[in-house]
Amino acid sequence: MSTEPGWPEGYDRIVLRTVDSTNAEAARLAPELGRPTWIMAEEQQAGRGRRGTVWRMPAGNLAASLILRPTGTAGWAALRSFMAANALYETLALYVDRTRLGLKWPNDVLLDGGKVAGILLEAAGSGGAVDWLIVGVGVNLAAVPDGVTDAAFPPICLADAGARATPEDFLLRLAGFYATEESILEQLGFQPIREKWLRGAARLGEEITARTPQGETRGRFRIIDEAGRLVLETPQGEVRIAAAEVFF
Ligand SMILES: O=C(O)CCCC[C@@H]1SC[C@@H]2NC(=O)N[C@@H]21
């Protein structure tokens, strides 16, 4: 049990020197854990990104995964990506002015228009129920990873934006903000979380493009709905999108 001042009550923490992927380690440990647990590693050798990509982590960046046993449906569990994004936004706002931050649907955090943090949700369960959920977060704190060629949202790190944070300090604050999001979901549901996410959203009300394997949809980013879907106003009418890559 972690007793560090500021660490949220009811959450445990494991700090590893090195690991393949904190998400993979979280999946291995999940069956044994009785409480929500953050797993952080100083070095991650085979970090996983969304859509099967590799997540590179130079020394001094944060790699951490939270293991949860959420109640409810898989769709309800998946709302944690917005909660993690909100918690990342609040944590980053302790270091840089929040006007420099933006949330990109569904779960990237931008700083000065570049990607500073990513979220990878992985779950296991059967019959529509979720046994455990892993919320993996990677934050470029100290350095920009090599070899990332995302021209639309090039990686950026907090240090290059003029702010310093150690992974330990950042996680302490992130875990606190995340625990607050869980309390809000439990007591008030998704609505306040959605409103908060929308306050930080990049390009709300503007034209954006959502790319899926079926093609591209361009429209005005109106809102995210009660299930976290992206709502675009297009010349053909309103379109709700459950999964896509977004471009500005
Ligand atoms: O592609 C993305 O944007 C998501 C990146 C998520 C990376 C983090 S680092 C900690 C955790 N462990 C992993 O293997 N991936 C996530």
The ligand as an ORCA input file, in Angstrom:
! r2SCAN-3c Opt
* xyz 0 1
  O      -0.731      5.271    -29.345
  C      -1.014      5.949    -28.341
  O      -1.211      7.161    -28.423
  C      -1.116      5.288    -27.008
  C       0.217      5.183    -26.346
  C       0.173      4.544    -24.979
  C       1.552      4.283    -24.436
  C       1.527      3.835    -23.011
  S       3.116      3.859    -22.250
  C       2.462      3.023    -20.870
  C       1.515      1.970    -21.388
  N       2.222      0.750    -21.706
  C       2.228      0.482    -23.006
  O       2.778     -0.479    -23.540
  N       1.525      1.441    -23.668
  C       0.991      2.428    -22.757
*
